[in-house]
Amino acid sequence: MVRDGVILPPPDALNSKQSAKSAAEAPVGAGTAGKPPTASVADWLKKVEWAKQVLPDYTEQSPRAQAQAKRQRSQEAPGPSAKKSRVQPGRSFAQIAKERILIGVLDQGNADGRIPRNQWNEPGPPPICKDVGWYQGNVKVIACDDKRSAELYKAAVSKIGEVYPGAKLVAIDWKDVPVRPRARLWIPSSMKEPDKLLLMLQRCNPSLPTHDWKVAKIEEMPSPTSQAVIILNKESLAPIDAAGGELNFGFSSVFIRVYKSDATPANGLSDKPAEEDITEEHLSVANA
């Protein structure tokens, strides 16, 4: 029925929009509980047609079915690619990136930095290097698994800049590391402090160039004497050799013996393999 341009429900329709919608959503032939259905198919179709004209958002689906359909559409909608990207089987981008430092590789020869995917090749595995301590109190020792790792580490060190005032760090092959001669010294077991030992040697032997000697370590022994490892300089080798290895030490004397591998006054460099050098010194000179 149309009145003043407005569509009105048929006389047998329900009195309100809400009741009309409820009636339209009821299954065909549905009646009240325990009673046989009374509405005919034709009457039900009339109510549905009227509801479609009066209620713009009307659908024949139940509210529960509408909610389920909406949830399904939201799940199917594409989200940020980083969340849905799978870079490894069974692991998402977010899982792999968590608590890691990310870097990006781009092509500066392209205005957009774009790398053609079919041209990308992995640059190889990352370098494997380990900090294994100090050598002679001066040189940081890094052990690399292979030559490639060593070369990459050298390149990285060359680019880190002035990490402390005046620093010019460089990583070089072990054969090129300047090695100072070393010696063993037998001292009274009561002498336990490296600084006091070095001061005693310097004051009691003013003719020796001891200005840059270092005490690498003092090894306590179950005897009246202990052994100390001393890092010397090349200038000390000839005077020590001339004195037969005997040095003044207070009112008595102590004996020092230069490592055989370091006892060449011409250069004072060790020709021993790096592994033997480091092991012999036990890398205990970090605080020397």
Salt bridges, closest charged atoms under 4 A:
GLU60 OE2 - LYS52 NZ 3.46
ASP131 OD2 - LYS140 NZ 3.09
GLU151 OE2 - LYS154 NZ 3.37
ASP173 OD1 - LYS154 NZ 2.45
ASP176 OD1 - LYS175 NZ 3.30
GLU193 OE2 - LYS196 NZ 3.67
ASP212 OD2 - ARG180 NH2 3.73
ASP212 OD1 - HIS211 NE2 3.85
GLU219 OE1 - ARG184 NH1 3.32
GLU219 OE2 - LYS217 NZ 3.04
GLU220 OE2 - LYS192 NZ 3.74
ASP262 OD2 - ARG182 NE 2.76
ASP277 OD1 - ARG182 NH2 3.61
GLU280 OE1 - ARG182 NH1 3.75
GLU280 OE1 - LYS272 NZ 2.65
